[in-house]
Amino acid sequence: MRPFTYERPADVRSAVAAAAGRPDAAYLGGGTNLVDLMRLGVATPRTLVDVTRISSRAIEETGGGLLIGAGVRNGDLAADPLVRRAQPLLARAVLEGASGQIRNMATVAGNLLQRTRCPYFQDVTKPCNKRLPGSGCPARTGDHRNLAILGHSEHCVATHPSDMAVALAALDALVHVEGPGGARTVPMPGLHRLPGDEPDRDTVLAPGELITAVEVPHLPFAARSRYRKVRDRASFAFAVVSVAAALDVAGGVVRDCRIALGGVAHAPWRAEAAEAALRGAAATPEEFARAADAELARSSPLPRNAFKAPLLRNVLVRTLTDLAEPAGFAESEPVETP
Amino acid sequence: MNGETDITGADGVPDPVTADLRLSVNGVPRPVTVDTRETLLDTLREHLGLTGAKKGCDHGQCGACTVLVDGRRALSCLTLTVTADDVEIVTVEGLADGDALHPLQAAFIENDALQCGYCTPGQLCSAAGALAEAADGWPSAVTPDLSAPPRLDETEIRERMSGNLCRCGAYPGIVAAVGQVAR
């Protein structure tokens, strides 16, 4: 690991000042990804700005939803009574991620900013356009079984590994950011980029910008939601595909819905085509399949991950079918407005 | 701590940066001087003589290095020591009360919950953390109802302990031991 200085600024303003204009400074949250990447030689910051003691660890009700501090640990987030009651989809997605130990360390902001687990990105002996722009993408013709089928480019087929981000993308979360240029909010989806010809940029954040909180608006049909994750072992593995879905059904017709997909793109993928196909449609497996196909029409699977398209279709249809059947759904009571 | 120092040496290669810290490990203050790159796992094992926490994968994937930080289980291989100067660290060496084994340690012996023993310190610390989380009402991915207190049956224990691998495959004994203490 390359030597680095360690700074623990007194507040957010000092943290932003400490990182401003220093491209080789990195903010440190729980460290569950960054420390590993430093050990692998993938990340080589000269300065670590530890923000864990100045990032809010509060979860509060606002008029329109929940405001979650950037420093809230994933374990605390999923266990929080407000989150469990008002945003069960978010709690479920967080619980599906990582292990108990890692959830106790990982922060909300760090979870959003974790890097891809593409094997070529993590191996400094291999080319990778994300790690070393212009060096090439061996994954396109190599090991891409776990990589993207939607929104990828000739330069990068990486996936974003977060489960939490998939739920936040479905829930129209707003990411609060503080930076050298001031404060702003970034909507989800929208924080994470598609790779295009700049795969080294995971997000739209400018250098030195620091996530301070995530706001999750109230969703009237939040109780009828589900996060379903398919992985290669029963627990503690990244998603092969995942679905975050919430459904508002009345009289057998879909009034509204939210669908986001994980494990299939460089960003948590909001399934806008599927949502559009479902609104006003009958809440039947046939219509759910039609919606899935509308989304998958935009996909371009690679030779070794083509299985993800039918897998995603099946998982999406099954998840929506479960949500459409009140009898088979345990958490069907309406959520109180906070 | 010398965080303001310019660490680039005359030859352009950064010099190591060190920090003087006062850790709290198993209730005992432990002053140490560490390189900022050092992980808590290496500090415990190499500087403090606490070799209970094990280096399995050193990437956060096996759980052998699990310790308790402010009462919550955490991975010492992904914790930079320089970040841990204001927390209470408990390692497997701190679980027992003198010569009286922690209930989990006794249950591991009784249920034959180990073969080679390499993962056991991490399993024990993780189990202690998992029991505390359950006692605080924390749900897991397999908890059927997010609003009800969790019941630590075999499915729950397996899910909650999934961050700890055992290459000997002592899982049935580990699940039995944790379940015995949970009851």
Boltz contact constraints between the chains, C-beta under 6 A:
constraints:
  - contact:
      token1: [A, 1]
      token2: [B, 37]
      max_distance: 6.0
  - contact:
      token1: [A, 3]
      token2: [B, 7]
      max_distance: 6.0
  - contact:
      token1: [A, 3]
      token2: [B, 14]
      max_distance: 6.0
  - contact:
      token1: [A, 3]
      token2: [B, 16]
      max_distance: 6.0
  - contact:
      token1: [A, 3]
      token2: [B, 17]
      max_distance: 6.0
  - contact:
      token1: [A, 4]
      token2: [B, 36]
      max_distance: 6.0
  - contact:
      token1: [A, 5]
      token2: [B, 3]
      max_distance: 6.0
  - contact:
      token1: [A, 5]
      token2: [B, 7]
      max_distance: 6.0
  - contact:
      token1: [A, 5]
      token2: [B, 17]
      max_distance: 6.0
  - contact:
      token1: [A, 6]
      token2: [B, 3]
      max_distance: 6.0
  - contact:
      token1: [A, 6]
      token2: [B, 36]
      max_distance: 6.0
  - contact:
      token1: [A, 6]
      token2: [B, 82]
      max_distance: 6.0
  - contact:
      token1: [A, 7]
      token2: [B, 3]
      max_distance: 6.0
  - contact:
      token1: [A, 31]
      token2: [B, 78]
      max_distance: 6.0
  - contact:
      token1: [A, 32]
      token2: [B, 60]
      max_distance: 6.0
  - contact:
      token1: [A, 32]
      token2: [B, 78]
      max_distance: 6.0
  - contact:
      token1: [A, 35]
      token2: [B, 78]
      max_distance: 6.0
  - contact:
      token1: [A, 36]
      token2: [B, 59]
      max_distance: 6.0
  - contact:
      token1: [A, 50]
      token2: [B, 83]
      max_distance: 6.0
  - contact:
      token1: [A, 79]
      token2: [B, 138]
      max_distance: 6.0
  - contact:
      token1: [A, 84]
      token2: [B, 146]
      max_distance: 6.0
  - contact:
      token1: [A, 88]
      token2: [B, 146]
      max_distance: 6.0
  - contact:
      token1: [A, 91]
      token2: [B, 146]
      max_distance: 6.0
  - contact:
      token1: [A, 95]
      token2: [B, 141]
      max_distance: 6.0
  - contact:
      token1: [A, 96]
      token2: [B, 141]
      max_distance: 6.0
  - contact:
      token1: [A, 99]
      token2: [B, 162]
      max_distance: 6.0
  - contact:
      token1: [A, 99]
      token2: [B, 163]
      max_distance: 6.0
  - contact:
      token1: [A, 100]
      token2: [B, 160]
      max_distance: 6.0
  - contact:
      token1: [A, 100]
      token2: [B, 163]
      max_distance: 6.0
  - contact:
      token1: [A, 101]
      token2: [B, 66]
      max_distance: 6.0
  - contact:
      token1: [A, 101]
      token2: [B, 73]
      max_distance: 6.0
  - contact:
      token1: [A, 101]
      token2: [B, 74]
      max_distance: 6.0
  - contact:
      token1: [A, 101]
      token2: [B, 75]
      max_distance: 6.0
  - contact:
      token1: [A, 101]
      token2: [B, 163]
      max_distance: 6.0
  - contact:
      token1: [A, 104]
      token2: [B, 72]
      max_distance: 6.0
  - contact:
      token1: [A, 104]
      token2: [B, 74]
      max_distance: 6.0
  - contact:
      token1: [A, 105]
      token2: [B, 74]
      max_distance: 6.0
  - contact:
      token1: [A, 235]
      token2: [B, 159]
      max_distance: 6.0
  - contact:
      token1: [A, 235]
      token2: [B, 162]
      max_distance: 6.0
  - contact:
      token1: [A, 236]
      token2: [B, 162]
      max_distance: 6.0
  - contact:
      token1: [A, 236]
      token2: [B, 163]
      max_distance: 6.0
